[in-house]
């Protein structure tokens, strides 16, 4: 059986979705503070690596997510921002023509990281 990455359209669909997510986040005043000082290319590469691992059903490092996001949580990152990011991700996946069943799987996979990203 093909991986989620393959079923959703491969690397090009992932990159398109990540770029769409980033564009949406950059115009949302509630999210832009969490992107300040982060190079867009570096952010995209990290998101591609993270999403790629999730879509290939590889293990992700929850401790690494907590360490990476702790400063953002300290700055106010919480459930509202996580929820908004998931909504933007869903919109970006739709825009990238990812099949709806795959979108649901991607969103569920990201939802499963909430505890680690929000350092709980």
C-alpha positions as CSV (number, residue, x, y, z in Angstrom):
1,X,0.0,0.0,0.0
2,X,1.2,3.5,-0.9
3,X,2.2,5.9,1.9
4,X,0.1,8.9,2.6
5,X,2.8,11.0,0.9
6,X,2.4,9.1,-2.3
7,X,-1.4,9.1,-2.1
8,X,-1.6,12.8,-1.6
9,X,0.4,13.6,-4.6
10,X,4.0,13.4,-3.6
11,X,6.6,16.0,-2.7
12,X,5.3,18.6,-5.0
13,X,1.8,18.6,-3.3
14,X,3.5,18.8,0.1
15,X,5.7,21.7,-0.9
16,X,2.7,23.5,-2.4
17,X,0.7,22.9,0.8
18,X,3.5,24.1,3.1
19,X,4.0,27.3,1.0
20,X,0.2,27.9,1.1
21,X,0.2,27.4,4.9
22,X,3.1,29.8,5.3
23,X,1.4,32.4,3.1
24,X,-1.8,32.2,5.2
25,X,0.1,32.4,8.5
26,X,2.0,35.5,7.3
27,X,-1.1,37.5,6.9
28,X,-2.7,36.5,10.2
29,X,-1.8,38.9,13.0
30,X,-2.3,36.3,15.6
31,X,0.3,34.0,14.1
32,X,2.9,36.3,12.6
33,X,4.6,37.0,15.9
34,X,5.5,33.3,16.1
35,X,7.2,33.5,12.7
36,X,9.3,36.6,13.4
37,X,13.0,36.0,12.9
38,X,12.5,32.7,11.1
39,X,13.9,32.5,7.6
40,X,11.1,31.3,5.2
41,X,13.3,28.8,3.4
42,X,14.5,27.3,6.7
43,X,10.9,27.1,8.0
44,X,9.7,25.5,4.8
45,X,12.5,22.9,4.8
46,X,11.8,22.0,8.5
47,X,8.1,21.7,7.8
48,X,8.8,19.6,4.7
49,X,11.0,17.3,6.8
50,X,8.5,17.1,9.6
51,X,5.5,16.5,7.4
52,X,7.5,14.1,5.2
53,X,8.3,12.0,8.3
54,X,4.6,12.0,9.3
55,X,3.4,11.1,5.9
56,X,5.9,8.3,5.5
57,X,4.7,6.9,8.8
58,X,8.2,7.4,10.4
59,X,8.6,8.2,14.0
60,X,8.8,11.8,14.9
61,X,10.7,13.0,18.0
62,X,8.2,14.4,20.5
63,X,10.9,15.7,22.7
64,X,12.5,17.6,19.8
65,X,9.1,19.2,19.1
66,X,8.8,20.3,22.7
67,X,12.3,21.8,22.8
68,X,11.8,23.5,19.4
69,X,8.4,25.0,20.4
70,X,9.1,25.9,24.0
71,X,10.0,29.5,23.3
72,X,6.8,29.9,21.2
73,X,4.7,28.5,24.0
74,X,6.4,30.8,26.4
75,X,5.5,33.6,24.0
76,X,1.8,32.6,24.1
77,X,1.4,29.8,21.5
78,X,-1.6,27.8,22.6
79,X,-4.6,25.9,21.4
80,X,-6.2,28.8,19.5
81,X,-3.1,29.3,17.4
82,X,-2.7,25.6,16.9
83,X,-6.4,25.3,15.8
84,X,-6.0,28.2,13.4
85,X,-2.8,26.7,11.9
86,X,-4.7,23.4,11.3
87,X,-7.4,25.3,9.5
88,X,-4.9,27.0,7.3
89,X,-3.2,23.7,6.7
90,X,-6.6,22.2,5.6
91,X,-7.2,25.2,3.2
92,X,-3.7,24.8,1.8
93,X,-4.1,21.1,1.2
94,X,-7.4,21.7,-0.6
95,X,-5.7,24.4,-2.7
96,X,-2.9,21.9,-3.5
97,X,-5.6,19.5,-4.8
98,X,-4.9,16.8,-2.2
99,X,-7.7,14.2,-2.0
100,X,-10.1,14.8,0.8
101,X,-9.4,11.5,2.5
102,X,-5.7,12.3,2.6
103,X,-6.4,15.7,4.0
104,X,-8.3,14.2,6.9
105,X,-5.3,11.9,7.6
106,X,-2.9,14.8,7.5
107,X,-5.0,16.8,9.8
108,X,-5.3,13.9,12.2
109,X,-1.6,13.3,12.1
110,X,-0.9,17.0,12.9
111,X,-3.5,16.9,15.7
112,X,-1.6,14.0,17.2
113,X,1.3,16.3,17.8
114,X,-0.6,19.0,19.7
115,X,0.6,17.8,23.1
116,X,4.2,17.9,22.1
117,X,4.1,21.2,20.1
118,X,2.2,22.9,23.0
119,X,4.8,21.4,25.5
120,X,2.3,19.6,27.7
